[in-house]
Amino acid sequence: MVKSAKELGNGQVFSADVQGISLSTLIKSTLLPYKPDATPEESKGGLLIIKMDVEGAEYQVLKEIAASGVLCDYIQRGNRVVMIVEFHDMSITDPEERQREQAGADTAQATLNSCGVEFRTLHGFWA
């Protein structure tokens, strides 16, 4: 953000306090199989579709969700997960950082693929 503000905002940088939540926390707190009183029947047969277009943060999100194991657990409970991701590799301007983030995301995606997460690519087209 600071870099973008310096490059695009005439050098003016500001800050704002925001509260964030990880994707794994969101899933655990909202999906029926993770409710304490969910029955075995309620814990399976679901379809979770995640559409992710987060302007370069998808690399960190993928690493977090893979490390948490929550999507693999959801699938093991008898559910299906489809992730539709738009990758923004040019949002990371430093080549070394871009390569590091892409490698981490590739590893995370391979981990998620191995447990059954289905990936689709979202392509952005601009006129």
Residue pairs with C-beta under 8 A, 6 or more apart in sequence:
2 13
3 93
5 11
5 12
5 13
5 14
6 13
22 64
22 65
22 68
23 50
23 61
23 64
23 65
24 64
24 65
24 68
24 70
27 34
27 48
27 70
27 71
27 74
28 34
28 70
31 46
31 48
31 74
32 38
32 42
32 43
32 46
33 42
33 43
33 44
33 46
33 74
33 77
33 79
35 42
43 77
43 78
43 79
44 77
44 78
44 79
45 78
45 79
46 74
46 79
46 80
47 79
47 80
47 81
47 82
48 71
48 74
48 79
48 80
48 81
48 82
49 81
49 82
49 84
50 81
50 82
50 83
50 84
51 84
51 122
52 58
52 61
52 83
52 84
52 85
52 86
52 122
53 85
53 86
53 122
53 124
54 61
55 88
55 91
56 88
56 91
56 92
58 85
58 86
58 87
58 88
58 105
59 92
59 101
59 102
59 104
59 105
60 101
62 85
62 104
62 105
62 108
62 109
62 112
63 104
63 105
63 107
63 108
65 71
65 108
65 112
66 107
66 108
66 109
66 111
66 112
67 108
71 81
71 112
71 115
71 117
72 111
72 112
72 115
72 116
72 117
74 81
75 81
75 115
75 116
75 117
76 115
80 116
80 118
81 116
81 117
81 118
82 117
82 118
82 119
82 120
83 112
83 117
83 118
83 119
83 120
84 119
84 120
84 121
84 122
85 119
85 120
85 121
85 122
86 121
86 122
86 123
86 124
87 105
87 121
89 98
89 102
92 98
92 101
109 119
112 119
113 119
